[in-house]
């Protein structure tokens, strides 16, 4: 459904700005499906294939693209990372994503990952792609300038101005500076899951979604890459068919993936480990500060202690748009509680997510 360019009377929370932090943050383990391959790089001693893997990595210089027009950064030992799953239909993604390449991509999945000081716990805030937001002005990587837009879908920021525009939009929405950016595409995600040997999940009810090509009976399944991709993209085959329901499935799958990585035993199998590292470095696009195997390894190595039970997963507080049930609006009062808590490196209060719009797929994947 087309986005509305304007709707009078709506205001978006802009957040507060903080001073940029100099230097690189401490090591960070990427969480969940969009960075599974990067996680397994941590502490593995991949020097013998350093140059091969180094040449695989794609990067975007977010700092250069955004300059000084960014939130100030409170140096409290925490880190904030924008993790995107891209639904480009170009190249191999045309087959696994479905549809044609229209010359652009969207952020099919978006999460702000907040790592608390000490790197023992994390909070993850999923941003619904159908959220209507105010997008700031953006410049694409080919130099095209796009003016700010009112009441557009969140995922249009990426298709408008790429990674830099997505980061700028999240920073404008939250008032929090993103320390890093990580993106994984369709084909890369599918291959990573296959390299891991699949991920085990249990479904409490059957799922049948022809759009994502996923059909599962109720019960326990070892999902291969194609099935896992179908699960994290499913919205019409279970629950109320909303994007909020899809986020519930994604969050459950992320926890299953974290547990799988801890028990898969890749560190005892050099070939399996290399296959994962090769796939991961080909699959991810990062900010320029993570654009080497050394930096990615350091980034992952510091968070080995964070498991699925140490992650608090929430969805950005939203309410359904009275004018369009297929869109959601930021609940500014409650979302402000979420962003203020993360900025202060505190736990997200339960009250921040109470009485907000939710999907009906909670508990479907266990």
C-alpha angles and dihedrals in degrees: 000000000000120000120249112241095207142009116179120234101026121120129188128215107253100189128211128285129238137194116274115256117235121225129011125307124241122280117296132195111221110231135217136359099325094063108025095127094050091054093060091056091072114113096348103122099233096170094124091065097031098121094043093052093039090060091055097063122100119200144184123212097228094172093056093044096051101032116184097332093101139102118279115255123232108216098221100133096262127115134212123204130184109218117192133185108208123214097198112156093207124118116340090355091071089071100042096035098045125225132054131304106254094184095265141067136215134216097254090182129020129185134171106214113201116194112199124226109281092031095246100115139029140195121209122200114196114207113209110235090221094059113125109228142160107258117209122228111284139191118213122222090260090058098257111148120218121194121229114279131209125221100001127146115271095235091057089075091072094045090048102048108359127231096337092054091048091052092046091050093050091047090050091048096046106026087227124120114232111230093196144009127214127179130183125188132218100262093044093052092049093050092046092056091048090049089052090054094248134292125265118228135163120221120205092204139018120277122206116170116160090187094062093030092236124141119169132163119222109276142061119326137180098219118211121209096274093049093045091052089049091051097052090047097044118115108138099048098065140026119356094332093246131139087241089060090050089054089055090054091047093051092050091048091049091059092048089050092051090054091046093054091053093053105033094092097222093149091068092052113065095189093050090047093051092047090053093047092047093049093044096051091047092048104049133076113197140178113273093260090066097041098118137063089243093056094043091049092050089044091056100036098068097061104053089123095062112097133172091273090056094059124088109202120197137161121235105266108259141159127214114264108249089212095052125019089201092065133062132208127218111257092224098194095051096037088053088058090054096049094043090052093051093044089055091044092243131135116271106258115241090230089065092070100035120110093012129125114282137173125244099237097090110132095014090110117042 
